[in-house]
């Protein structure tokens, strides 16, 4: 593994961290948040670079607007709202 790929891997967020950020943004749809405000509202500390990766991912996937404040804009399809937690077979 090269030095560059090690540093990229170190900033890779876990699914639980992404979901935590999504939940905070969904709970604050009434007001765009600055990066600092978002960090303060998170229930756990997230490294700055990791949060940047998450924000970039959410922006690229069309879930947030980022101008420079962050706001949740994604509307979940009805079938996703009805079944908020998938049931896994296994």
C-alpha positions in Angstrom: 0.0 0.0 0.0 1.4 3.4 -0.9 1.5 6.4 1.4 -1.2 8.1 -0.6 -3.7 5.2 -0.4 -3.0 4.9 3.3 -4.0 8.5 3.9 -7.1 8.2 1.7 -8.2 5.1 3.7 -7.6 6.9 7.0 -10.3 9.4 5.9 -12.8 6.9 4.8 -16.0 7.2 6.9 -17.9 4.3 8.2 -21.5 3.7 7.3 -22.6 4.5 10.9 -20.8 7.9 10.7 -22.4 8.7 7.4 -25.8 7.8 8.8 -25.2 9.9 11.9 -24.4 13.0 9.7 -27.5 12.3 7.6 -29.7 12.1 10.7 -28.4 15.4 12.0 -29.0 17.1 8.7 -32.5 15.6 8.3 -33.4 16.9 11.8 -32.2 20.4 10.8 -33.9 20.8 7.4 -35.5 24.1 8.6 -32.1 26.0 8.6 -28.9 25.6 6.6 -25.9 24.8 8.8 -22.4 26.0 8.6 -19.7 23.4 8.8 -18.9 24.4 12.3 -22.6 24.3 13.4 -22.9 20.8 11.9 -19.8 19.6 13.8 -21.3 21.0 17.1 -24.6 19.2 16.5 -23.1 15.8 15.9 -23.5 13.4 18.9 -19.9 12.1 18.4 -16.8 13.9 17.3 -15.9 13.4 13.6 -12.5 14.2 12.2 -12.6 17.3 10.0 -11.3 15.5 6.9 -13.7 12.6 7.4 -16.6 15.1 7.6 -15.4 16.8 4.5 -15.5 13.4 2.7 -19.0 12.8 3.9 -20.3 16.2 2.9 -18.7 15.8 -0.6 -20.4 12.4 -0.9 -23.8 13.7 0.2 -23.5 16.6 -2.2 -22.5 14.4 -5.2 -25.4 12.1 -4.5 -27.9 15.0 -4.5 -28.9 14.7 -0.8 -27.6 18.1 0.3 -27.0 21.6 -1.0 -23.7 23.1 -0.1 -23.5 26.8 -0.8 -21.4 27.3 1.6 -24.0 26.3 4.2 -25.2 22.7 4.3 -28.8 21.8 4.0 -30.6 18.4 3.5 -32.7 18.5 0.3 -33.3 14.8 -0.5 -36.9 13.6 -0.3 -37.1 9.8 0.4 -39.4 7.8 -1.7 -42.6 6.7 0.1 -41.5 3.0 0.1 -38.3 3.9 1.9 -40.2 5.9 4.5 -42.5 3.0 5.2 -39.6 0.6 5.7 -37.0 2.7 7.5 -35.0 -0.3 8.5 -34.4 -3.2 6.1 -34.9 -6.7 7.3 -32.0 -8.9 6.3 -32.3 -12.6 5.5 -29.4 -14.5 6.9 
